[in-house]
């Protein structure tokens, strides 16, 4: 009897996966547990293992196809078995391959999620401005000012003799340049619709649901990092003298400071649950990590109880595994509080969208020349009121401005 290899549920939130890569070919003999394919899920790219021994008879799903959990992707045969020509794999109906992008954008389908999500406009990448003066044949080297003037005056730069280095056209060369009927020579590049990955679909649906259904409010405080940065320098010098490779980052300090503050205000370490508020027993902090195609939030479990050295080492491993698509579901599923740090990108301050069902997320900006940075706490008002949110944010600030607590707790 042939064996159907089905799309497995690779994470608790997975409802479909995109078949990304075959790692075996028809005719290969495989054993249970052998990796057969790679699948893009809503969280990461993960491996699909064979459930039984057999020989790959045929693939029944195309690469790039979005398949529901339980849909057949391949048929295995036992050694010496002949698969009937009319054999039809069982399982959920497979989705059709997503259509390729056309020159003009087409509507993007609504993503199914926990709450209705309105249709969104197609993602459009503008590859060039509407009017750019260019040569009619070949590329013309011209100064930015010459290009702008040519576009304004309807000049064809391909017909202008440049006097600059290597024939570069400069503004002065345009005085006696031939006109082109008052119209700039332009090239219009087509728009392109960028196909969404499963991860990007999930992010879009989840954040749209959060912004539409969670009553956000925002609290902001300035924090003086002078003492925290001095502590960081001392710790890193200490570890270096001992031959340790650990380097404490500002993000590590903020994770620890947040963990201790949540331990001080456990009512904020909670989540909305329709008719109740769930107060978490552990303080598990989700930290946003940017990866190709989206972001993921690996978790530092029991952050209040770990040393700065342990937090630093764990975060480096989690971030590296996240970018290599090696995280296991238990490493990014759950969490009781989130941190998103864009300070490393030079962002002064921002507000972040809450990651449901969590009740709060901390947005971290960049420190200025006076070592001041802005922390912005986004809060679910159903779980945390203004006073509790202010106390929590104040405790985080206090832990960073008097950082001895970060090394003795």
N, C-alpha and C positions, 0 to 999 in steps of 0.2 A: 504494500500500500504506500503510495507516495506520501511524502511529508511536506506540509506547507510551512514555510518560514514566514512568520507574521511580524508586522511592525510592533515592537514591544513598547511598553510604557516605561520610558527611561528616567522619568522624574515625576514627582507627585502632581505637578501642574500640567504635564504633557498631555495634549489631546490629539496632536498630529505631529508628524515629523517630515522633514524634507530629505529625500534620499540623495546624499551628497557624493558618495564614492563607493564603488565595488572594490573589495580587497581580494576577492577570489574570482574565478571565471568558471563558466559551465564546463563540466567534466572533472573539476577538482574534487578529490575525496577530502572530506572534513570530518572532524570529531566534535562532539558536544563541547561547547565552550570556545571553539575556534572563532575568531573575529572574521565576519563575512563582509560587513559593510560599515560605512560611517553615515550617521544621520544627524542633521541639524535640528535641534529642538528649540524650544522657547528660551532655553538657558545657555546651551553650549553645543558643540559638536561632540557626539558620543558614539561609541562603538556598539554594533549589533552582533551578538554571539549566536552561533547555531545552538539550537535546543537539543538536537539529536545527531547521532552519527549518520553519514550518508554521502552521496555524490550529488553535486549540484547538477540538476537536470536542465533547468532554465531559469532565467530571471523573468519575472512577470511585471515588474515596475520599472519605469524609466528614471534615469538620473534627473534630478531637478523637480521630481513630482512631490507634491504635498500629499501625504497619506495619513489617514486616521489610524489611531492605535488599533491594532487587530487586523489591518489590511494585509493581504498576502504580498510578499515582495519577491519570493523565489520558491521553487519546488525542488525538494531533495528526493532522491531515489535510493533505495537500499542497494547494496552491491548485488549485481546480477539481475536486478529488477528492470522490467521494461515499463515505462510510463505510457498509458494509453494515449493515442493521438487526440482523443476528445476529452482528456482530463481537464477539469476546471478547478482551480484552487478555491478553497473555501475561505471564509473570513469576511470582514467588512468590505464594502465596495471601495475600490481604490479611487482616489481623486484623479482627475485628469491633469496632465502637466500644465503648469501655468503658462499662458500665452506669452510669446516674446514681445518685448516692447516695440511699438510701432513709432513712426516718425512723429505722429501727433499723440499726446497723452490720452490714455483711455481711463475711465473711472476705475478706481481701486475698490475691491470688495470690502464690505464691512467685516471686521474681525469679530468672531464670536468670543464672548467673554462673560464674566460673572454678571454684568449688567449690560443693558442695551447700549451699543456704541454707535453714534451717528456715522454715516458714511463720510469719509475724509477725501479731500481732493488729492489727486495724484501728486507724487513727489516729483518735482520738475527741477532739473539742474540747468541753469542758464549758462551755457558754455561760452557765450560772448555777448558783449553789448549789442543793442539793436543796430547801431550804425557804427562801423569801424572802417576807417579809410584803409584800403589795402590795395596791393597791386593787382592788375587784371591778370598778370602772368608772373608767377614767382613771387618771392618775398622781397619787399622793399625795406631797406634799413632806413629809418627816419627817427628824428627826435620826437619825444612826446608832444612838444609844442607844434612841430610841423604837422604831425598827424591830426592834431585837433584843428588847426587852421585849415588844413586841406578838407577836412570833413565839413567845416562851416562854409567854406568858399566853393565847394563842388569841384575840387581839383583831383586829378588822377595822378597819384604819386608815382605810378609806374612810368609816367611820361616826363618826370622831373629829373634833371641832371643834378645830382647831389654834389656839394662842394666840401662836405665834411670829410673826416677820416674814413678811408675805404669807401668813398662814395656816399656817405651818410647824408640824407636830405635834412637840411636845417631850415628854419623859418625864413631866412633871407632868400633861399632858393625859390620860394613860391611867388616872388614878385612878378616874374615874367613867365610863369608856368601856364601852359595851355589849359583852358577851361573845358569842362565836360558837360556843357549844357545846363549848368547850374545845379546839377545833382551829384552828390557824393557817390563815389563808387563803393558799394557796400557788399558784404557777404553775410547772408543770414543763415546761421546754422540751425538745424532742426532741434526742437526740444527733445528730451529723452525721459521716459518714465523709468525710474529705478525700481526694479522688482524688490519687494520687501522680503527680508529673511524671516524665518520663524521667530527669531529673537526680537527683531524690530517690530513685528506684528504684536508680540506679547507685550513689549514695552509700551507701544502705542495704546493698546487696549487697556492695560493696567493703569497707566497714568491718566488717560482720559476718564476712566471710571473714578479714579481717586479725585481728580479735580472737579468732577461733576457731582459727586455724592458725598465727599468728605468736607465738612465745614472747617476750612483752614483759617487759622489766624497766625500772625507772625510777631515774634519778639526779637529785638535786636539789642546787642550790647557790644561795647568796645572793650577789648581786653589788652592789658599791658603785659607783653610776653618777656619783658626784660629778665626777670628772675628765672622764668622757665628756660629761656635760651642759655642763660648762664649755667643752669643745672645740666642742660643737655650737653654743653661743651665739656663740663667736668666729667660727666659720665662717659662720654665718648673717649676722652683722654685716658680715663681709668681703664676702659676696656681695651684700648689700643696698647697701653703699657703691659697689660696681661696677655697680649697676643690674641685677644678676641676679635672676631670680624664684625661684631655687632656695631651698628651705627644707629643710635636713637634719632628718630625724625620728629618734627613738630607734630605730625599726624599721630605718632605713637603716644605723645604726651596728651593729645586731645582725646584719644580713645580711652586712656587710663583716667583722665579727669572726668570724662562723661560717665564711665563705669562707676566711679566713686560717688558722683552726684546722684545717679539713679539708685544706688544703694541707700543714699541719704533720703531720697524721696521716692520710695517704692511705688507709690500710687501713680507715678508717671511712667513706670515700666510696665505698660499695660496696652491692651488692644480692645477695640470695639467689636462686639459679637452680637449685633442685632438687638437682643433683649437683655444683654448683660455686658459687663466690662470684665475682661480676663486680665488678672494681674499675674504677670509671669514670676515664677520662682527664681529663675536664673536671669542674669544680666548678659544677654548675648547681643553684641553690637555688630550690625551689618555695615560694612564699609564699601562704598561705591568704588569700583575699579573699572576703568575704561578699557574695553577690548575691541577687537575688530568687529564691526557690525553692530555695536551696541555697548551695553555695560552690564555688569553683574555685581552682586553684593555678597561677597564671601563673609563669613561670620567669625568674629573673635568671641568664642564662648567664654562665659564667666570672666568678662574683661575686668571686673572690679577686683578679682582675686589674683590676677596674674601680674608678674613683675614687668617693668618696662622692657627689660631685656627679652623676656618671653614674648611680649606683644610684638616687639620689633621683629624678632626672628619668625614668628608665626605669620605676620603680615607680608613679609617678603616672600615666604613660601606660597601663601594663598594668592598673592598677586601674580607670581610667576606661573603657578598652575592655572590660574584663570586665563591668562593670555595664551597658554598652551592648550586650552580646552581640556584640562585634566582634572578639574574639580569634580568631586562626587556630590550627588544631590544633597546629602546631609551637611555639606560644607557651605551651601548657599541657601538652603531652604529654612525658613523660620526667622529667627532674630526678633529682638524686642525693641530695638531702637536703631536708627540709621545715622551715618555720618557721610556727608559729601563734601570733599575738599577740592576747591578749584583755585586755591591760593597759589599752587605751584604753576598755574597757567597765567598768573598775573591778574586774576580777577579780584577786584577790591572787595566786593560783597555781592550776594545774590540770595534769592529765596528758592528753596527746593520743594518739590512736590512730595507729599507723604507717601510712603510705601505701605499700602494696606496689607494686613490689618493693623500694622503698627500705628501708634498714636503720635509719633513725633519724628522729625529728622532735623539734624543740625547741619547748616550750611556754613562752611569755613572759607573766609576770604584770605587775601594776602596781607602780610604784615608790612607796614610802611617803614620809613627810615627811622621812626621813633619807636619801633617795635610794637606798634598798636595794630591789632587786627579786629575785624568785625565778625562776630558770630551771630547768625540769624537762625532762630528756632521756629520751624513750621510745626504747628500743633493742631491736632484734631480736637475741636472744642467739645465734642461729645464725651471725651475721656478726660481731658485736661483743661481746667479753667485757667483764667488769666493769672490768678495769684500763684497757682501751683506751677504753671509754666515759667513765670518770672523767678520763682524760687529755684527751680531746676537750673535755669540758665545762669542765675547768680551763683549757684554752687559750682557749676563748671568753671565760671570765671574765677571764683575764689581759689579753686584747686590749681589753676594755671598761674595765678598771680602770687600765690604762696605755695610753691610746688613741692615743699618738703613732704606733703601728704602723698605725692606720687611715688615716693621711694620708701616710705615707711608703712604704707598700707598694703 
